[in-house]
């Protein structure tokens, strides 16, 4: 299984993920966003997850439909993302 994990450099560019990992066609990205509730602003880390595929004309698209043989790769990508989300500092590098 292919596992490409990437730490995104810390620069002040809006809408960039903090962390990205790709296992086969599955891409998991962690984003940090500011939320306000009851007059208080706080930071949340959120996950985006998708499967990339190429159409017959060569265009890349994302899907939320998976076949049975996709599930092990999806689980691995999600497990790596979960480890990042629950790590105390969010900077845990896993191999």
FENKAPE-V400376 format. One record per backbone hydrogen bond with DSSP energy under -1.0 kcal/mol. NH is the residue of the N-H (numbers start at 1). CO is the residue of the C=O. E is the energy in kcal/mol with one decimal. If there is no record, write none. Layout:
nh = (NH,NH)
co = (CO,CO)
e = (E,E)
This chain:
nh = (4,6,8,11,13,18,19,20,21,22,23,26,27,28,29,30,31,33,35,37,40,42,44,46,48,50,51,52,53,55,58,61,63,70,71,74,75,76,77,78,79,80,81,82,83,84,85,86)
co = (22,20,18,9,11,30,30,6,28,4,26,23,50,21,48,19,46,44,42,40,37,35,33,31,29,27,63,25,61,59,55,53,51,67,68,70,71,72,73,74,75,76,77,78,79,80,81,82)
e = (-3.7,-3.2,-1.0,-1.4,-1.9,-2.8,-1.2,-2.0,-2.6,-3.1,-2.3,-2.4,-2.9,-2.9,-2.5,-2.6,-3.0,-2.8,-3.1,-2.6,-2.0,-2.9,-2.9,-2.7,-2.7,-2.0,-1.6,-3.1,-2.4,-3.1,-2.0,-2.7,-1.9,-1.8,-1.1,-2.2,-2.8,-2.0,-2.3,-2.6,-2.7,-2.1,-1.8,-2.7,-2.3,-1.6,-2.6,-2.3)
